[in-house]
Amino acid sequence: MAVLVPAAGIGVRMGGVRKPLIELRGKSVLEWAVTPFLDREDVVEVVVAMDAGDLGGRLGRDGRVRTTRGGGNRFESVANAFQSLKSDATLVAVHDAARPFPPPAAIDACIRLAATGIGAVAGIPAIDTLKRVSRNGAIVETPARHALWYAQTPQVFPRDLFRTGLAHCRAGGPPPTDDASMMEGLGTEIRMVDASATNLKITRPEDVRIAEYLVEQRLV
Protein backbone atom coordinates (compact mmCIF):
# COMPACT_ATOMS: atom_id res chain seq x y z
CA MET A 1 0.00 0.00 0.00
CA ALA A 2 1.07 3.58 -0.70
CA VAL A 3 0.16 6.43 1.65
CA LEU A 4 -0.41 10.01 0.49
CA VAL A 5 -0.11 12.74 3.12
CA PRO A 6 -1.27 16.27 2.21
CA ALA A 7 0.75 18.62 4.43
CA ALA A 8 0.96 21.93 2.59
CA GLY A 9 -1.73 23.90 4.43
CA ILE A 10 -0.78 27.30 5.84
CA GLY A 11 -2.77 26.92 9.07
CA VAL A 12 -4.97 30.02 8.81
CA ARG A 13 -7.01 29.07 11.90
CA MET A 14 -3.75 28.44 13.76
CA GLY A 15 -2.48 31.96 13.08
CA GLY A 16 -0.26 30.83 10.23
CA VAL A 17 1.47 28.06 12.20
CA ARG A 18 2.19 25.01 10.06
CA LYS A 19 0.19 22.34 11.84
CA PRO A 20 2.18 19.25 10.74
CA LEU A 21 5.35 20.66 12.29
CA ILE A 22 3.86 21.43 15.71
CA GLU A 23 5.63 19.37 18.36
CA LEU A 24 3.67 17.04 20.63
CA ARG A 25 5.80 15.57 23.42
CA GLY A 26 8.98 15.34 21.38
CA LYS A 27 7.50 14.39 18.00
CA SER A 28 5.95 16.49 15.28
CA VAL A 29 2.25 16.12 14.53
CA LEU A 30 3.34 14.78 11.14
CA GLU A 31 5.49 12.06 12.70
CA TRP A 32 2.65 11.05 15.01
CA ALA A 33 0.32 10.90 11.99
CA VAL A 34 2.55 8.76 9.79
CA THR A 35 4.08 6.39 12.37
CA PRO A 36 1.09 3.98 12.58
CA PHE A 37 1.43 3.42 8.82
CA LEU A 38 5.18 2.86 9.02
CA ASP A 39 4.54 0.21 11.67
CA ARG A 40 2.86 -1.89 8.95
CA GLU A 41 4.93 -4.14 6.70
CA ASP A 42 2.43 -3.76 3.84
CA VAL A 43 3.13 -0.02 3.54
CA VAL A 44 5.79 0.28 0.85
CA GLU A 45 5.75 4.02 0.18
CA VAL A 46 4.73 7.26 1.92
CA VAL A 47 4.66 10.53 -0.02
CA VAL A 48 4.26 13.75 1.97
CA ALA A 49 3.14 16.77 -0.07
CA MET A 50 4.70 19.80 1.59
CA ASP A 51 6.53 22.88 0.34
CA ALA A 52 9.23 23.12 2.98
CA GLY A 53 10.36 21.65 6.26
CA ASP A 54 12.56 18.90 7.60
CA LEU A 55 10.84 15.56 8.08
CA GLY A 56 13.17 14.68 10.94
CA GLY A 57 12.79 11.90 13.48
CA ARG A 58 11.69 8.49 12.28
CA LEU A 59 10.34 9.97 9.04
CA GLY A 60 13.78 11.19 8.03
CA ARG A 61 15.32 7.79 8.73
CA ASP A 62 12.76 5.58 6.99
CA GLY A 63 13.56 5.05 3.32
CA ARG A 64 9.89 4.57 2.47
CA VAL A 65 9.15 8.24 3.23
CA ARG A 66 9.83 11.12 0.87
CA THR A 67 8.35 14.49 0.00
CA THR A 68 6.92 16.14 -3.08
CA ARG A 69 5.67 19.66 -3.70
CA GLY A 70 2.42 20.74 -2.14
CA GLY A 71 -0.52 22.16 -4.05
CA GLY A 72 -2.69 25.23 -3.74
CA ASN A 73 -5.38 23.20 -1.98
CA ARG A 74 -5.80 19.76 -0.44
CA PHE A 75 -6.91 18.15 -3.69
CA GLU A 76 -3.86 19.42 -5.56
CA SER A 77 -1.52 18.19 -2.82
CA VAL A 78 -3.09 14.74 -2.93
CA ALA A 79 -2.87 14.70 -6.73
CA ASN A 80 0.80 15.74 -6.63
CA ALA A 81 1.57 12.98 -4.14
CA PHE A 82 -0.25 10.41 -6.26
CA GLN A 83 1.64 11.44 -9.39
CA SER A 84 4.91 11.07 -7.46
CA LEU A 85 4.34 7.42 -6.58
CA LYS A 86 7.16 5.09 -7.59
CA SER A 87 5.92 1.76 -6.30
CA ASP A 88 3.39 -0.58 -7.90
CA ALA A 89 1.17 -0.58 -4.78
CA THR A 90 -2.39 -1.59 -5.63
CA LEU A 91 -3.99 0.29 -2.72
CA VAL A 92 -3.74 4.00 -1.93
CA ALA A 93 -4.44 5.55 1.46
CA VAL A 94 -4.77 9.27 2.12
CA HIS A 95 -4.22 10.58 5.62
CA ASP A 96 -4.28 14.19 6.85
CA ALA A 97 -0.91 15.37 8.14
CA ALA A 98 -2.74 17.30 10.88
CA ARG A 99 -4.53 14.21 12.21
CA PRO A 100 -1.90 12.74 14.58
CA PHE A 101 -3.65 9.71 16.07
CA PRO A 102 -5.12 7.42 13.38
CA PRO A 103 -6.27 4.25 15.19
CA PRO A 104 -4.35 1.18 13.97
CA ALA A 105 -7.55 -0.88 14.07
CA ALA A 106 -9.31 1.59 11.78
CA ILE A 107 -6.33 1.64 9.41
CA ASP A 108 -6.44 -2.14 9.23
CA ALA A 109 -10.21 -2.24 8.68
CA CYS A 110 -10.00 0.34 5.87
CA ILE A 111 -7.23 -1.59 4.15
CA ARG A 112 -9.11 -4.88 4.34
CA LEU A 113 -12.22 -3.28 2.83
CA ALA A 114 -10.30 -1.56 0.05
CA ALA A 115 -8.63 -4.86 -0.82
CA THR A 116 -12.07 -6.17 -1.83
CA GLY A 117 -12.34 -3.46 -4.49
CA ILE A 118 -14.34 -0.74 -2.71
CA GLY A 119 -13.51 2.49 -0.92
CA ALA A 120 -13.21 2.82 2.87
CA VAL A 121 -13.39 5.95 5.00
CA ALA A 122 -12.55 6.17 8.69
CA GLY A 123 -15.00 8.20 10.73
CA ILE A 124 -17.45 8.26 13.61
CA PRO A 125 -21.26 8.39 13.69
CA ALA A 126 -22.69 11.85 14.30
CA ILE A 127 -23.67 12.43 17.92
CA ASP A 128 -24.77 16.05 17.50
CA THR A 129 -27.94 17.31 15.87
CA LEU A 130 -26.87 18.78 12.53
CA LYS A 131 -28.63 21.54 10.60
CA ARG A 132 -28.66 22.36 6.92
CA VAL A 133 -28.87 26.12 6.52
CA SER A 134 -29.26 28.74 3.81
CA ARG A 135 -26.58 31.25 2.88
CA ASN A 136 -27.82 33.65 5.53
CA GLY A 137 -27.80 31.00 8.26
CA ALA A 138 -31.51 30.22 8.31
CA ILE A 139 -32.27 26.59 9.16
CA VAL A 140 -33.61 24.71 6.15
CA GLU A 141 -33.61 21.13 7.40
CA THR A 142 -32.61 18.85 10.27
CA PRO A 143 -31.23 15.66 8.68
CA ALA A 144 -31.82 12.35 10.43
CA ARG A 145 -28.80 11.91 12.69
CA HIS A 146 -28.67 8.11 12.38
CA ALA A 147 -27.69 8.47 8.72
CA LEU A 148 -24.83 10.94 9.29
CA TRP A 149 -21.14 10.35 10.02
CA TYR A 150 -18.18 12.64 10.59
CA ALA A 151 -15.61 11.69 7.94
CA GLN A 152 -11.98 11.41 9.04
CA THR A 153 -8.90 9.86 7.49
CA PRO A 154 -7.41 7.48 6.52
CA GLN A 155 -9.43 6.97 3.39
CA VAL A 156 -8.30 3.94 1.39
CA PHE A 157 -9.08 2.98 -2.21
CA PRO A 158 -7.93 0.62 -4.95
CA ARG A 159 -5.29 2.49 -6.93
CA ASP A 160 -7.07 2.31 -10.30
CA LEU A 161 -10.28 3.63 -8.74
CA PHE A 162 -8.38 6.47 -7.11
CA ARG A 163 -6.78 7.42 -10.43
CA THR A 164 -10.22 7.54 -12.04
CA GLY A 165 -11.52 9.75 -9.23
CA LEU A 166 -8.66 12.21 -9.64
CA ALA A 167 -9.29 12.45 -13.39
CA HIS A 168 -13.02 12.92 -12.82
CA CYS A 169 -12.38 15.85 -10.46
CA ARG A 170 -9.90 17.47 -12.81
CA ALA A 171 -12.56 17.40 -15.54
CA GLY A 172 -14.63 20.00 -13.72
CA GLY A 173 -16.31 21.19 -10.57
CA PRO A 174 -14.97 22.58 -7.28
CA PRO A 175 -12.13 20.72 -5.54
CA PRO A 176 -13.43 18.06 -3.12
CA THR A 177 -12.99 18.50 0.61
CA ASP A 178 -12.13 14.83 1.07
CA ASP A 179 -11.10 11.93 -1.11
CA ALA A 180 -14.33 9.95 -0.98
CA SER A 181 -16.05 12.95 -2.58
CA MET A 182 -14.06 12.25 -5.74
CA MET A 183 -15.59 8.77 -6.01
CA GLU A 184 -19.18 9.37 -4.98
CA GLY A 185 -20.31 10.21 -8.53
CA LEU A 186 -18.60 7.20 -10.07
CA GLY A 187 -21.06 4.59 -8.86
CA THR A 188 -18.54 2.71 -6.74
CA GLU A 189 -19.30 1.52 -3.23
CA ILE A 190 -17.66 3.38 -0.37
CA ARG A 191 -18.16 2.33 3.24
CA MET A 192 -17.60 4.10 6.52
CA VAL A 193 -15.33 2.43 9.08
CA ASP A 194 -15.81 3.22 12.76
CA ALA A 195 -12.68 4.93 14.08
CA SER A 196 -12.45 7.10 17.21
CA ALA A 197 -13.06 10.58 18.55
CA THR A 198 -9.35 10.62 19.47
CA ASN A 199 -8.61 10.69 15.73
CA LEU A 200 -8.90 14.46 15.94
CA LYS A 201 -7.64 16.97 13.41
CA ILE A 202 -5.40 19.79 14.64
CA THR A 203 -7.24 22.88 13.40
CA ARG A 204 -7.25 25.45 16.22
CA PRO A 205 -4.89 26.17 19.14
CA GLU A 206 -7.19 24.38 21.59
CA ASP A 207 -6.82 21.18 19.55
CA VAL A 208 -3.11 21.15 20.38
CA ARG A 209 -3.91 21.18 24.09
CA ILE A 210 -6.37 18.31 23.63
CA ALA A 211 -3.76 16.33 21.69
CA GLU A 212 -1.16 16.91 24.40
CA TYR A 213 -3.63 15.71 27.03
CA LEU A 214 -4.33 12.53 25.03
CA VAL A 215 -0.61 11.80 24.86
CA GLU A 216 0.00 12.59 28.55
CA GLN A 217 -2.86 10.31 29.62
CA ARG A 218 -1.74 7.57 27.23
CA LEU A 219 -5.12 7.57 25.53
CA VAL A 220 -3.50 7.27 22.09
SERO-571038 format. One record per residue: residue number from 1; x, y, z of N, C-alpha, C, O in turn. Coordinates in steps of 0.2 Angstrom, whole numbers. Layout:
% residues N
- pos, n.X, n.Y, n.Z, ca.X, ca.Y, ca.Z, c.X, c.Y, c.Z, o.X, o.Y, o.Z
- NUM, X, Y, Z, X, Y, Z, X, Y, Z, X, Y, Z;
...
//
This chain:
% residues 220
- pos, n.X, n.Y, n.Z, ca.X, ca.Y, ca.Z, c.X, c.Y, c.Z, o.X, o.Y, o.Z
- 1, 4, -6, 0, 0, 0, 0, 4, 6, 0, 10, 6, 3;
- 2, 2, 11, -4, 5, 18, -3, 1, 23, 1, -5, 22, 0;
- 3, 4, 27, 4, 1, 32, 8, 2, 39, 6, 8, 41, 5;
- 4, -3, 43, 5, -2, 50, 2, -4, 55, 8, -9, 54, 11;
- 5, 0, 59, 10, -1, 64, 16, 0, 71, 14, 5, 74, 13;
- 6, -6, 74, 13, -6, 81, 11, -4, 85, 17, -7, 85, 22;
- 7, 1, 90, 16, 4, 93, 22, 6, 100, 20, 11, 103, 23;
- 8, 3, 103, 15, 5, 110, 13, 1, 115, 15, 2, 121, 13;
- 9, -4, 114, 20, -9, 120, 22, -5, 125, 26, 0, 123, 29;
- 10, -7, 131, 26, -4, 137, 29, -7, 138, 36, -4, 142, 40;
- 11, -12, 134, 38, -14, 135, 45, -17, 141, 47, -15, 144, 52;
- 12, -22, 144, 43, -25, 150, 44, -28, 151, 51, -27, 156, 54;
- 13, -32, 145, 53, -35, 145, 59, -30, 144, 65, -32, 145, 71;
- 14, -24, 143, 64, -19, 142, 69, -14, 148, 69, -9, 148, 72;
- 15, -16, 154, 66, -12, 160, 65, -6, 159, 61, -1, 163, 62;
- 16, -7, 155, 56, -1, 154, 51, 4, 149, 53, 9, 148, 50;
- 17, 3, 146, 59, 7, 140, 61, 6, 134, 57, 0, 132, 55;
- 18, 12, 131, 54, 11, 125, 50, 9, 119, 55, 14, 117, 59;
- 19, 3, 117, 54, 1, 112, 59, 5, 105, 59, 6, 103, 65;
- 20, 7, 103, 53, 11, 96, 54, 17, 97, 57, 20, 91, 60;
- 21, 20, 103, 58, 27, 103, 61, 26, 105, 69, 31, 106, 72;
- 22, 20, 106, 71, 19, 107, 79, 22, 101, 82, 21, 95, 80;
- 23, 25, 102, 88, 28, 97, 92, 23, 95, 97, 21, 99, 101;
- 24, 22, 88, 98, 18, 85, 103, 23, 80, 107, 24, 75, 105;
- 25, 25, 82, 113, 29, 78, 117, 35, 75, 113, 36, 69, 114;
- 26, 39, 79, 110, 45, 77, 107, 44, 74, 100, 49, 73, 97;
- 27, 38, 74, 97, 37, 72, 90, 33, 77, 87, 28, 80, 90;
- 28, 34, 78, 80, 30, 82, 76, 23, 79, 75, 22, 73, 76;
- 29, 18, 83, 74, 11, 81, 73, 12, 76, 67, 8, 71, 66;
- 30, 16, 78, 62, 17, 74, 56, 20, 67, 57, 17, 62, 55;
- 31, 25, 67, 62, 27, 60, 64, 22, 56, 67, 22, 50, 66;
- 32, 19, 59, 72, 13, 55, 75, 8, 52, 70, 6, 47, 70;
- 33, 7, 56, 65, 2, 55, 60, 4, 49, 55, 0, 44, 54;
- 34, 10, 49, 54, 13, 44, 49, 15, 37, 52, 15, 32, 49;
- 35, 17, 38, 59, 20, 32, 62, 16, 26, 62, 19, 20, 60;
- 36, 9, 26, 63, 5, 20, 63, 6, 16, 56, 5, 10, 56;
- 37, 7, 20, 51, 7, 17, 44, 14, 14, 43, 15, 8, 40;
- 38, 19, 17, 46, 26, 14, 45, 27, 8, 49, 31, 4, 48;
- 39, 22, 7, 54, 23, 1, 58, 20, -5, 55, 21, -11, 57;
- 40, 17, -4, 49, 14, -9, 45, 19, -12, 39, 22, -7, 36;
- 41, 20, -18, 39, 25, -21, 33, 22, -20, 26, 26, -20, 22;
- 42, 15, -19, 26, 12, -19, 19, 12, -12, 16, 10, -11, 11;
- 43, 15, -7, 20, 16, 0, 18, 23, 0, 15, 28, 0, 18;
- 44, 23, 1, 8, 29, 1, 4, 31, 8, 2, 37, 9, 0;
- 45, 27, 13, 3, 29, 20, 1, 24, 25, 4, 18, 24, 5;
- 46, 27, 31, 7, 24, 36, 10, 26, 43, 6, 32, 44, 6;
- 47, 22, 46, 3, 23, 53, 0, 20, 58, 3, 14, 59, 4;
- 48, 24, 63, 6, 21, 69, 10, 22, 75, 5, 27, 77, 3;
- 49, 16, 78, 4, 16, 84, 0, 16, 90, 4, 12, 92, 7;
- 50, 22, 93, 4, 24, 99, 8, 29, 103, 4, 33, 101, 1;
- 51, 28, 110, 5, 33, 114, 2, 39, 115, 5, 44, 117, 2;
- 52, 40, 115, 11, 46, 116, 15, 46, 112, 22, 40, 111, 24;
- 53, 52, 111, 25, 52, 108, 31, 56, 102, 31, 56, 98, 27;
- 54, 59, 101, 37, 63, 94, 38, 58, 89, 41, 55, 90, 46;
- 55, 58, 83, 38, 54, 78, 40, 57, 76, 47, 53, 75, 52;
- 56, 63, 75, 48, 66, 73, 55, 63, 67, 58, 59, 64, 55;
- 57, 66, 65, 64, 64, 59, 67, 64, 53, 63, 68, 52, 59;
- 58, 59, 49, 65, 58, 42, 61, 57, 43, 54, 59, 39, 50;
- 59, 53, 49, 52, 52, 50, 45, 58, 51, 41, 58, 49, 35;
- 60, 63, 55, 44, 69, 56, 40, 73, 50, 40, 78, 50, 35;
- 61, 72, 45, 44, 77, 39, 44, 74, 33, 40, 77, 29, 38;
- 62, 67, 33, 38, 64, 28, 35, 64, 29, 27, 61, 34, 25;
- 63, 67, 24, 24, 68, 25, 17, 61, 25, 13, 61, 27, 7;
- 64, 56, 23, 16, 49, 23, 12, 46, 30, 12, 42, 31, 8;
- 65, 49, 35, 16, 46, 41, 16, 50, 46, 12, 56, 47, 12;
- 66, 46, 50, 8, 49, 56, 4, 44, 61, 3, 38, 60, 5;
- 67, 46, 67, 1, 42, 72, 0, 41, 74, -7, 45, 72, -12;
- 68, 36, 78, -9, 35, 81, -15, 32, 88, -14, 30, 89, -9;
- 69, 31, 92, -19, 28, 98, -19, 21, 98, -17, 17, 94, -19;
- 70, 19, 103, -13, 12, 104, -11, 8, 107, -16, 11, 110, -21;
- 71, 2, 107, -15, -3, 111, -20, -6, 117, -17, -5, 118, -11;
- 72, -10, 120, -21, -13, 126, -19, -19, 125, -14, -22, 129, -11;
- 73, -22, 118, -14, -27, 116, -10, -26, 109, -8, -21, 106, -11;
- 74, -30, 106, -4, -29, 99, -2, -29, 94, -8, -25, 90, -9;
- 75, -34, 95, -13, -35, 91, -18, -28, 91, -23, -26, 86, -25;
- 76, -25, 97, -24, -19, 97, -28, -13, 94, -24, -9, 91, -28;
- 77, -13, 94, -18, -8, 91, -14, -8, 83, -15, -3, 80, -16;
- 78, -14, 81, -14, -15, 74, -15, -14, 71, -22, -10, 66, -23;
- 79, -16, 75, -27, -14, 74, -34, -7, 74, -35, -4, 69, -38;
- 80, -3, 78, -32, 4, 79, -33, 7, 73, -30, 12, 70, -33;
- 81, 5, 71, -24, 8, 65, -21, 7, 59, -25, 11, 54, -25;
- 82, 0, 58, -27, -1, 52, -31, 3, 52, -38, 6, 46, -39;
- 83, 4, 57, -41, 8, 57, -47, 16, 56, -45, 19, 54, -50;
- 84, 18, 57, -39, 25, 55, -37, 26, 48, -35, 32, 46, -34;
- 85, 21, 44, -35, 22, 37, -33, 27, 33, -37, 27, 34, -43;
- 86, 31, 29, -34, 36, 25, -38, 35, 18, -37, 37, 14, -42;
- 87, 31, 16, -33, 30, 9, -31, 24, 6, -36, 20, 10, -39;
- 88, 23, 0, -36, 17, -3, -39, 11, -5, -35, 7, -9, -36;
- 89, 11, -1, -29, 6, -3, -24, -1, -3, -27, -3, 2, -31;
- 90, -5, -7, -25, -12, -8, -28, -17, -4, -24, -23, -3, -26;
- 91, -15, -2, -18, -20, 1, -14, -17, 8, -12, -11, 9, -11;
- 92, -21, 13, -11, -19, 20, -10, -23, 23, -4, -29, 22, -4;
- 93, -19, 25, 1, -22, 28, 7, -20, 35, 7, -15, 37, 6;
- 94, -25, 39, 9, -24, 46, 11, -25, 48, 18, -30, 46, 21;
- 95, -20, 51, 21, -21, 53, 28, -19, 60, 29, -14, 62, 27;
- 96, -23, 64, 33, -21, 71, 34, -15, 71, 39, -15, 68, 44;
- 97, -11, 76, 37, -5, 77, 41, -6, 80, 48, -2, 79, 52;
- 98, -12, 83, 48, -14, 86, 54, -18, 82, 59, -21, 84, 64;
- 99, -19, 76, 57, -23, 71, 61, -18, 66, 64, -16, 61, 61;
- 100, -15, 67, 70, -10, 64, 73, -11, 57, 76, -6, 53, 77;
- 101, -17, 55, 77, -18, 49, 80, -23, 44, 77, -28, 42, 79;
- 102, -21, 42, 70, -26, 37, 67, -26, 30, 70, -20, 28, 72;
- 103, -31, 28, 72, -31, 21, 76, -29, 15, 72, -32, 15, 66;
- 104, -24, 12, 74, -22, 6, 70, -27, 1, 68, -27, -2, 62;
- 105, -32, 0, 72, -38, -4, 70, -42, -2, 65, -44, -5, 60;
- 106, -43, 5, 64, -47, 8, 59, -42, 8, 52, -45, 6, 47;
- 107, -36, 9, 53, -32, 8, 47, -32, 1, 44, -33, 0, 38;
- 108, -32, -4, 48, -32, -11, 46, -39, -12, 43, -39, -15, 38;
- 109, -44, -10, 46, -51, -11, 43, -52, -8, 37, -55, -11, 32;
- 110, -49, -2, 36, -50, 2, 29, -46, -2, 24, -49, -3, 18;
- 111, -40, -4, 26, -36, -8, 21, -40, -14, 19, -40, -16, 13;
- 112, -42, -18, 23, -46, -24, 22, -52, -23, 17, -53, -27, 13;
- 113, -55, -18, 18, -61, -16, 14, -59, -14, 7, -62, -17, 2;
- 114, -54, -10, 7, -51, -8, 0, -49, -14, -4, -49, -13, -10;
- 115, -46, -19, -1, -43, -24, -4, -49, -28, -8, -47, -32, -12;
- 116, -55, -27, -6, -60, -31, -9, -63, -27, -15, -67, -29, -19;
- 117, -60, -21, -16, -62, -17, -22, -66, -11, -21, -69, -8, -26;
- 118, -67, -9, -15, -72, -4, -14, -68, 1, -10, -62, 0, -8;
- 119, -71, 7, -8, -68, 12, -5, -69, 12, 3, -74, 9, 5;
- 120, -65, 14, 7, -66, 14, 14, -64, 21, 17, -59, 23, 16;
- 121, -68, 23, 22, -67, 30, 25, -68, 29, 33, -73, 27, 35;
- 122, -62, 31, 36, -63, 31, 43, -67, 37, 46, -67, 42, 43;
- 123, -71, 36, 51, -75, 41, 54, -79, 39, 60, -78, 33, 62;
- 124, -83, 43, 62, -87, 41, 68, -94, 44, 67, -96, 49, 63;
- 125, -99, 40, 69, -106, 42, 68, -108, 49, 72, -105, 50, 77;
- 126, -112, 53, 69, -113, 59, 72, -117, 58, 78, -122, 54, 79;
- 127, -115, 62, 83, -118, 62, 90, -122, 69, 91, -126, 69, 96;
- 128, -121, 74, 87, -124, 80, 88, -130, 81, 83, -130, 77, 78;
- 129, -135, 85, 84, -140, 87, 79, -137, 91, 74, -134, 97, 76;
- 130, -137, 90, 68, -134, 94, 63, -140, 98, 59, -145, 95, 58;
- 131, -138, 104, 57, -143, 108, 53, -140, 109, 46, -135, 111, 45;
- 132, -145, 109, 41, -143, 112, 35, -146, 119, 34, -152, 120, 36;
- 133, -142, 124, 32, -144, 131, 33, -144, 134, 26, -140, 131, 21;
- 134, -147, 140, 25, -146, 144, 19, -140, 148, 20, -136, 148, 25;
- 135, -139, 152, 14, -133, 156, 14, -133, 161, 20, -128, 163, 22;
- 136, -139, 163, 22, -139, 168, 28, -140, 165, 35, -141, 169, 40;
- 137, -139, 158, 35, -139, 155, 41, -146, 153, 44, -146, 150, 49;
- 138, -151, 153, 40, -158, 151, 42, -158, 143, 41, -156, 141, 36;
- 139, -161, 140, 46, -161, 133, 46, -166, 131, 40, -172, 133, 40;
- 140, -164, 126, 36, -168, 124, 31, -171, 117, 32, -176, 115, 31;
- 141, -166, 113, 36, -168, 106, 37, -164, 103, 43, -158, 105, 44;
- 142, -167, 98, 46, -163, 94, 51, -163, 87, 49, -167, 83, 50;
- 143, -157, 85, 46, -156, 78, 43, -157, 73, 49, -155, 75, 55;
- 144, -159, 67, 47, -159, 62, 52, -152, 60, 54, -148, 58, 50;
- 145, -151, 60, 61, -144, 60, 63, -141, 53, 62, -135, 52, 61;
- 146, -146, 47, 62, -143, 41, 62, -140, 39, 55, -136, 34, 54;
- 147, -141, 43, 50, -138, 42, 44, -132, 46, 42, -130, 46, 37;
- 148, -130, 50, 47, -124, 55, 46, -118, 52, 50, -118, 50, 56;
- 149, -112, 53, 47, -106, 52, 50, -101, 58, 49, -102, 62, 45;
- 150, -96, 59, 54, -91, 63, 53, -85, 59, 49, -83, 54, 52;
- 151, -83, 62, 43, -78, 58, 40, -71, 61, 42, -70, 67, 44;
- 152, -67, 56, 43, -60, 57, 45, -55, 54, 40, -57, 53, 34;
- 153, -49, 53, 41, -45, 49, 37, -41, 44, 42, -41, 45, 48;
- 154, -38, 39, 40, -37, 37, 33, -43, 36, 29, -48, 34, 31;
- 155, -42, 37, 22, -47, 35, 17, -43, 31, 12, -38, 33, 9;
- 156, -45, 25, 11, -42, 20, 7, -46, 17, 1, -51, 16, 1;
- 157, -42, 17, -5, -45, 15, -11, -41, 10, -15, -35, 11, -15;
- 158, -44, 6, -20, -40, 3, -25, -36, 8, -29, -39, 14, -31;
- 159, -30, 7, -31, -26, 12, -35, -30, 15, -41, -30, 21, -43;
- 160, -32, 10, -45, -35, 12, -51, -42, 16, -50, -43, 20, -54;
- 161, -45, 14, -45, -51, 18, -44, -49, 25, -42, -53, 30, -44;
- 162, -44, 26, -38, -42, 32, -36, -40, 37, -42, -41, 43, -42;
- 163, -36, 33, -46, -34, 37, -52, -40, 40, -56, -40, 45, -59;
- 164, -45, 36, -57, -51, 38, -60, -54, 44, -57, -57, 48, -60;
- 165, -55, 43, -50, -58, 49, -46, -54, 55, -47, -57, 61, -48;
- 166, -47, 55, -47, -43, 61, -48, -45, 64, -55, -46, 70, -56;
- 167, -45, 60, -60, -46, 62, -67, -53, 65, -67, -54, 70, -71;
- 168, -58, 62, -64, -65, 65, -64, -65, 72, -61, -69, 76, -64;
- 169, -62, 73, -56, -62, 79, -52, -58, 84, -57, -61, 90, -57;
- 170, -53, 83, -60, -49, 87, -64, -54, 90, -70, -53, 95, -73;
- 171, -59, 85, -72, -63, 87, -78, -68, 93, -76, -70, 96, -81;
- 172, -69, 94, -70, -73, 100, -69, -76, 100, -62, -76, 95, -58;
- 173, -79, 105, -59, -82, 106, -53, -77, 108, -48, -71, 109, -49;
- 174, -79, 110, -42, -75, 113, -36, -71, 107, -33, -73, 101, -34;
- 175, -65, 109, -31, -61, 104, -28, -64, 100, -22, -67, 104, -18;
- 176, -64, 94, -21, -67, 90, -16, -64, 92, -9, -58, 93, -9;
- 177, -68, 91, -4, -65, 93, 3, -62, 86, 6, -59, 86, 11;
- 178, -64, 80, 3, -61, 74, 5, -60, 70, -1, -63, 71, -6;
- 179, -57, 64, 0, -55, 60, -6, -61, 55, -8, -62, 54, -14;
- 180, -66, 53, -3, -72, 50, -5, -76, 54, -9, -80, 51, -14;
- 181, -76, 60, -9, -80, 65, -13, -79, 64, -20, -83, 65, -25;
- 182, -72, 62, -22, -70, 61, -29, -74, 55, -32, -75, 55, -38;
- 183, -75, 50, -28, -78, 44, -30, -86, 43, -30, -88, 39, -33;
- 184, -89, 48, -26, -96, 47, -25, -100, 47, -31, -106, 45, -31;
- 185, -98, 51, -36, -102, 51, -43, -100, 46, -48, -102, 46, -53;
- 186, -95, 41, -46, -93, 36, -50, -97, 29, -50, -96, 25, -54;
- 187, -101, 29, -45, -105, 23, -44, -102, 17, -41, -104, 12, -40;
- 188, -96, 19, -38, -93, 14, -34, -95, 14, -26, -97, 19, -24;
- 189, -94, 8, -23, -97, 8, -16, -91, 10, -12, -85, 9, -13;
- 190, -93, 14, -7, -88, 17, -2, -92, 16, 5, -97, 18, 6;
- 191, -88, 13, 10, -91, 12, 16, -87, 16, 22, -81, 17, 21;
- 192, -91, 17, 27, -88, 21, 33, -85, 15, 37, -88, 10, 38;
- 193, -80, 17, 41, -77, 12, 45, -76, 16, 52, -74, 21, 52;
- 194, -79, 13, 57, -79, 16, 64, -72, 17, 66, -68, 12, 67;
- 195, -70, 23, 68, -63, 25, 70, -64, 27, 78, -66, 23, 82;
- 196, -62, 33, 79, -62, 35, 86, -62, 43, 86, -60, 46, 82;
- 197, -65, 46, 92, -65, 53, 93, -58, 55, 94, -57, 61, 93;
- 198, -54, 51, 96, -47, 53, 97, -43, 54, 91, -37, 57, 91;
- 199, -46, 52, 85, -43, 53, 79, -45, 61, 76, -47, 62, 71;
- 200, -43, 65, 81, -45, 72, 80, -40, 75, 75, -34, 73, 73;
- 201, -42, 81, 72, -38, 85, 67, -36, 91, 70, -40, 95, 73;
- 202, -30, 93, 70, -27, 99, 73, -29, 105, 69, -26, 105, 63;
- 203, -34, 109, 71, -36, 114, 67, -35, 121, 71, -33, 126, 67;
- 204, -37, 121, 77, -36, 127, 81, -31, 126, 87, -30, 120, 89;
- 205, -29, 132, 90, -24, 131, 96, -27, 126, 101, -23, 123, 104;
- 206, -33, 126, 103, -36, 122, 108, -35, 115, 106, -35, 110, 111;
- 207, -35, 113, 100, -34, 106, 98, -27, 103, 100, -26, 97, 101;
- 208, -22, 108, 100, -16, 106, 102, -16, 104, 109, -13, 99, 111;
- 209, -19, 107, 113, -20, 106, 120, -23, 99, 122, -21, 95, 126;
- 210, -28, 98, 118, -32, 92, 118, -27, 86, 116, -27, 81, 119;
- 211, -23, 87, 111, -19, 82, 108, -13, 80, 114, -12, 75, 115;
- 212, -11, 86, 117, -6, 85, 122, -9, 81, 128, -5, 76, 131;
- 213, -15, 82, 130, -18, 79, 135, -19, 71, 133, -18, 67, 138;
- 214, -21, 70, 127, -22, 63, 125, -15, 59, 126, -15, 53, 128;
- 215, -10, 62, 124, -3, 59, 124, -1, 58, 132, 1, 53, 134;
- 216, -2, 63, 136, 0, 63, 143, -4, 57, 146, -1, 54, 151;
- 217, -10, 57, 145, -14, 52, 148, -14, 45, 145, -17, 40, 147;
- 218, -10, 44, 140, -9, 38, 136, -15, 35, 133, -17, 29, 134;
- 219, -19, 40, 131, -26, 38, 128, -25, 37, 120, -30, 35, 117;
- 220, -19, 38, 118, -18, 36, 110, -11, 33, 110, -9, 31, 104;
//
